[in-house]
Amino acid sequence: MTSPEPAAAARPDLAPDTIVVETGRPDRADGASVNPPIDLSSTFISSGDIESSPYAYARFDTPAWTPFEEALAQLEHAALPGLVFGSGLAAISAVIGLVPAGGTLIIPTHSYQGALASAAQIADRQGFALNTVDIADTEAVIAALDKAAAKGAPASAGEGEPGAASAPAGDAAPAGDAADAGVGGSGEGPGMLWIESPTNPMLEVADVPELIAAAKERGFRVCVDNTFATPLLQTPLDLGADIVVHSVTKYLAGHSDVVLGAALTSSDDLRERLHTERSMRGAIAGPFEVWLALRGLRTLAVRLDRAQANAQAIAERLAAHPAVVETRYPGLPNDPGHARAKAQMNGFGAIIAFTVDTAEKATAIAEAVRLWTPATSLGGVESLIERRRRHPSEPESVPEGLLRLSVGIENLDDLWTDLAAALG
Ligand SMILES: Cc1ncc(COP(=O)(O)O)c(C=O)c1O
C-alpha cells in the first residue's frame, strides 16, 4: 500500500477543545454526511499493484480507521496518522517489540501492570534487559539511562535472531518489507525509556521534558503512555518523544463501552514498523469500536473539565478526612507531583489514589459505595473505585489499602455523600 499521507494539516489556529469536535469529519459538500460512515468492508477494490492502493485489505488499513487516526494525530501533534490497535495493550506490546535484542527497556515500577507484564514477556522472548525505576526520581532514571548506555548499543539483529520478523503467509503482503521492519538492526541505540505520567495507580509525576531530553541525548527511544493525561493535558511528541501510546478505552472513548488502543509517531520508520507489527500480529480494531471512539472523542474536553473539577474537590475532601492515611492527586498543592504537573500539564487529570490503613478497610469501602461503581478501568463518564492490590500482578510497593478513583462527571455532592458514607 502507499505510504501514509501526512496527517491532516495541523490546526494551530484552533484550540484542542475545538479540534476534538471538528476533526475527522467528511469533506464539506451539499448532501454529505456530517459524521464518517461505519465502513464494514474487509476488502477493497485494488486491481493493479497492491502497494499503490490506499486500501486493499482491512487488516492493513481501512477507511473505518482513517478519521480517528487523523484526529489523534492532530491532537497529539504527530506528523503522520496514528495507528489504532485492538486494545491499549496491543499498542503497548507493538511498541515494546521495537526494543532491540541486547538493549534495555527502562520502565516505571508503577506503570500500568499489564504493560509491565507484557514488557517482561517480550524482554524474555526477545532478549533485552528490563529495568524498573521510580519515574518521579529524575536522578535515578538518568543513572539507569547511563548504566544502560554504558553497555553500548546492541549489535545488529538480522534475520533469524530473536524478534526478527518473518514474512507473513496470507492473502496479501502487508505494507513494507517484513524482514526490514522487524526489531533489531543497526542504528537502534541502547534501548527505550518508557514514561507513564501520572503513573497508574500511584499518581507519581515524572519530569517529562527533562527525562525525554536525557534519554534522547543518550540515544534512547522514548515512548510515553499518555492515557491518564490525554493530549488535552500534555503532548509528549512536542517534547521530543518518539512515540505516544493510548488506551483509547479510557478517556478518549470515554464511555466504558469500547476496548481500543493507539500509537502515534512522527517518524516514517517507526510508523512503518508499528504498522507491520499490527498487520502481521493481527491485533486490529473493529470498525464499530473506532466509530464509537471518534464519537466519544467529541466530548473529551467537556468530560475532562467536569471530571477534573470533581476530582480536585474530592481529593481536597479526602485529604482532610480522618480515615484517609494519604491522598495522591497532582492537583493538591502539597502533592509531591504538584509543581511538576503544574509546570508541564494543562490540568491535573481526574484519577485519585488514596490509602486507608488496611486492605480490609479498603475492600469494605469499595463494597459499601452505592453511586460509585466498584470496577476496574478508568476514564469513563461514570465514577469507579477499585482496590488495586486485589490484582495479584500489582507490585507489592502499591499499598494494600490503596483505592484508585476514576472520577466521573456526576454531581459532585452526590459523589461525595456516597464516598463519605462508605468511609464513615
Ligand atoms: C495507563 C494505561 N495504559 C494502558 C492500558 C491498557 O489498555 P487496554 O485495557 O485498552 O488494553 C491501561 C489499562 O488500564 C492503562 O491504565
The ligand as a MOL file (V3000), in Angstrom:
LIG
                    3D

  0  0  0     0  0            999 V3000
M  V30 BEGIN CTAB
M  V30 COUNTS 16 16 0 0 0
M  V30 BEGIN ATOM
M  V30 1 C -2.2220 3.7150 31.6640 0
M  V30 2 C -2.7660 2.5410 30.9100 0
M  V30 3 N -2.1860 2.1840 29.7570 0
M  V30 4 C -2.6310 1.1250 29.0500 0
M  V30 5 C -3.6890 0.3560 29.4910 0
M  V30 6 C -4.1260 -0.8450 28.6850 0
M  V30 7 O -5.1960 -0.5130 27.8800 0
M  V30 8 P -6.3020 -1.5510 27.3540 0
M  V30 9 O -7.0410 -2.0280 28.5560 0
M  V30 10 O -7.0970 -0.7310 26.4050 0
M  V30 11 O -5.5720 -2.6640 26.6790 0
M  V30 12 C -4.3310 0.6900 30.6730 0
M  V30 13 C -5.4740 -0.1180 31.1480 0
M  V30 14 O -5.9210 0.0030 32.2600 0
M  V30 15 C -3.8600 1.8190 31.3990 0
M  V30 16 O -4.4230 2.1930 32.5680 0
M  V30 END ATOM
M  V30 BEGIN BOND
M  V30 1 1 1 2
M  V30 2 1 2 3
M  V30 3 2 2 15
M  V30 4 2 3 4
M  V30 5 1 4 5
M  V30 6 1 5 6
M  V30 7 2 5 12
M  V30 8 1 6 7
M  V30 9 1 7 8
M  V30 10 2 8 9
M  V30 11 1 8 10
M  V30 12 1 8 11
M  V30 13 1 12 13
M  V30 14 1 12 15
M  V30 15 2 13 14
M  V30 16 1 15 16
M  V30 END BOND
M  V30 END CTAB
M  END
